[in-house]
């Protein structure tokens, strides 16, 4: 990523707008199942990069039983 932090990530989750501030050059997003539309990222100087990518997540939880016998 280039630019000057902090960065503002604009996206929607299942149609609801979300704004996430990223204070450095990397961050971790934990994404629940649903539809994400990543719209843009803006740096501290107002420079904007449009992303315009849609992702659908539908993962299943992992269940495992440990038998100690």
C-alpha positions in Angstrom: 0.0 0.0 0.0 1.2 3.5 -0.8 0.2 6.8 0.6 0.1 8.4 4.0 -1.6 6.8 7.0 -4.1 6.7 8.5 -6.1 5.1 5.7 -9.9 5.0 5.5 -11.4 1.8 4.0 -14.9 2.2 2.7 -16.9 -0.9 2.1 -20.4 -2.4 2.7 -21.3 -5.6 4.5 -24.6 -7.1 3.3 -25.6 -3.6 2.0 -24.7 -1.7 5.2 -21.9 0.9 4.9 -18.8 0.4 6.9 -15.8 2.8 7.4 -12.6 1.3 8.9 -9.6 3.4 9.8 -6.2 1.7 9.3 -3.4 3.4 11.2 -0.5 1.8 9.5 0.5 0.0 6.3 -1.2 -3.3 7.3 -4.2 -4.5 9.3 -6.2 -7.6 9.8 -9.9 -7.9 8.9 -11.9 -10.7 10.4 -14.8 -11.2 7.9 -18.0 -13.0 8.8 -20.1 -14.8 6.2 -21.9 -12.4 3.9 -21.4 -10.1 0.9 -18.7 -7.4 1.0 -18.4 -4.6 -1.5 -15.0 -3.0 -1.1 -15.5 0.5 -2.5 -12.4 2.7 -1.9 -9.4 3.5 0.3 -8.4 7.1 1.1 -5.1 8.2 2.7 -4.5 11.1 5.1 -3.9 13.6 2.2 -7.2 12.7 0.5 -5.7 10.6 -2.2 -8.4 8.0 -3.1 -8.1 4.6 -4.8 -11.3 3.0 -6.0 -11.4 -0.8 -5.4 -14.9 -1.7 -6.6 -14.7 -5.4 -5.8 -17.4 -7.6 -4.4 -16.7 -10.8 -2.4 -19.1 -13.4 -1.0 -18.0 -15.5 2.0 -19.9 -18.6 3.0 -17.6 -20.8 5.0 -18.5 -23.6 7.5 -17.2 -23.8 11.0 -14.8 -26.6 11.7 -16.0 -29.1 14.3 -13.7 -31.7 15.7 -14.0 -34.1 18.6 -10.9 -35.3 20.4 -11.1 -38.7 21.9 -8.5 -39.2 24.7 -8.9 -42.9 25.1 
